[in-house]
Amino acid sequence: MCTGIRLKCANGYVSGRTAEFGALLEYQVLFLPAGMELSSPLGKSTGKSWTSTRPALGTATFGAMCVMDGINDAGLAAAAFYFAGQANYANAAQTDPLRSLNASQLPNYLLTTCSTIDEALAALSDITVVNVPVDGWGPVAPPLH
């Protein structure tokens, strides 16, 4: 389980989080430059593909090229919080793969394509998060929120 922390400062916000997994997580720094070709693995196939329009920087884990906590050059921040038993995703076989993301790719997609919360909300209406395992996370889709 994870807990988000947001502190309001005179010139903006500082975001943080906890990560209570009971196991040591090895974090890596991940930089996604603008102009990078990205796509979402959906098991043995590929889901949504896009070209990043915004650079983003964040932390990754499990050896995956997925920002778990990050920020882009416009100041938009996103985090993937683990909350077992609380995530429900669409059936991948019943969705358009060209509009489908696995759960761990959602922060990547939002941070590399959006500048504001309003843009992120609009982007969410054009994608579907599907129930597929993600390499490094185990045999089931990671329960992220």
C-alpha positions in Angstrom: 0.0 0.0 0.0 1.2 3.6 -0.6 0.3 6.9 0.8 0.5 10.2 -1.1 1.8 13.3 0.5 1.3 16.8 -0.8 2.6 20.0 0.9 1.4 23.4 -0.2 4.2 25.9 -0.4 4.3 29.6 -1.2 5.3 28.9 -4.8 3.5 25.6 -5.5 3.4 22.1 -4.1 5.9 19.4 -3.0 4.7 15.8 -3.6 5.9 12.7 -2.0 4.8 9.2 -1.1 5.4 6.2 1.0 5.9 2.6 -0.3 5.0 0.0 2.3 5.7 -3.2 0.4 7.5 -5.2 3.0 10.3 -5.7 0.5 13.2 -3.6 -0.7 12.3 -1.8 -4.0 15.2 -0.9 -6.2 14.5 2.4 -7.8 16.0 3.7 -11.0 15.8 7.2 -12.4 13.9 7.3 -15.7 14.0 10.2 -18.2 11.6 10.2 -21.1 12.6 12.9 -23.6 10.2 14.7 -25.9 10.0 13.0 -29.3 10.4 9.5 -27.9 8.3 6.7 -29.5 6.4 4.8 -26.7 3.9 2.0 -26.5 2.1 0.0 -24.0 2.8 -3.8 -23.8 -0.4 -5.8 -23.5 1.0 -9.3 -22.8 2.0 -10.8 -26.1 0.7 -7.8 -28.1 1.1 -4.0 -28.1 -1.5 -1.5 -27.1 -1.5 2.2 -27.5 1.5 3.8 -29.2 2.4 7.5 -29.0 5.2 10.0 -29.5 6.0 12.0 -26.4 5.5 15.7 -26.7 6.7 16.6 -23.2 9.9 15.4 -21.4 9.3 13.6 -18.1 11.5 12.5 -15.3 10.7 10.1 -12.5 11.4 6.9 -10.7 10.9 3.4 -12.0 11.1 0.0 -10.4 11.1 -3.7 -11.3 13.3 -3.0 -14.2 10.4 -1.6 -16.2 10.5 1.5 -18.3 7.5 3.0 -16.4 7.4 6.1 -14.3 5.9 5.3 -11.0 6.4 8.8 -9.6 7.3 11.6 -11.9 7.0 15.1 -13.2 7.2 16.7 -16.6 8.6 20.0 -17.8 5.2 21.8 -17.4 5.1 20.8 -13.7 2.4 18.1 -14.1 3.1 15.3 -11.6 1.7 11.7 -11.5 2.2 8.7 -9.3 1.1 5.1 -9.5 0.0 3.9 -6.0 -0.3 0.2 -5.2 -3.5 -0.7 -3.4 -4.2 -4.5 -3.4 -7.8 -5.5 -4.0 -8.9 -2.0 -5.0 -8.2 -1.8 -8.8 -10.5 -3.0 -11.6 -9.5 -2.8 -15.2 -11.2 -3.5 -18.5 -11.0 -6.8 -20.2 -8.3 -6.5 -22.8 -10.0 -8.9 -25.2 -13.0 -6.5 -25.3 -11.2 -3.2 -25.9 -9.6 -1.5 -28.8 -5.8 -2.3 -28.4 -5.0 1.0 -30.1 -6.6 2.8 -27.2 -5.4 0.4 -24.4 -2.7 0.9 -21.8 -1.5 -1.5 -19.1 -1.8 0.0 -15.6 1.9 0.8 -15.3 2.0 2.9 -18.5 -0.6 5.4 -17.4 1.8 7.8 -15.7 4.1 7.6 -18.7 1.2 8.5 -21.1 -0.1 11.4 -19.0 3.3 12.9 -18.2 4.6 12.7 -21.8 1.4 14.0 -23.5 -0.2 16.5 -21.1 0.7 19.9 -19.6 -2.3 20.4 -17.2 -4.7 18.5 -15.1 -7.5 19.4 -17.6 -5.5 18.0 -20.4 -4.8 14.8 -18.4 -8.6 14.4 -17.7 -9.3 14.8 -21.4 -6.6 12.3 -22.3 -8.2 9.8 -19.9 -11.4 9.8 -22.0 -9.5 8.5 -25.0 -7.8 5.5 -23.4 -8.7 2.3 -21.5 -6.6 0.7 -18.8 -6.8 -3.0 -19.3 -6.3 -6.1 -17.1 -3.0 -7.5 -18.3 0.1 -8.6 -16.3 3.1 -6.3 -16.4 6.6 -7.6 -16.6 8.3 -7.4 -13.2 5.0 -7.0 -11.3 4.0 -10.7 -11.1 1.4 -12.9 -12.8 -1.5 -10.4 -12.5 -2.1 -6.8 -13.4 -0.6 -4.5 -10.7 -3.4 -3.0 -8.6 -2.6 0.7 -9.1 -4.6 3.7 -8.4 
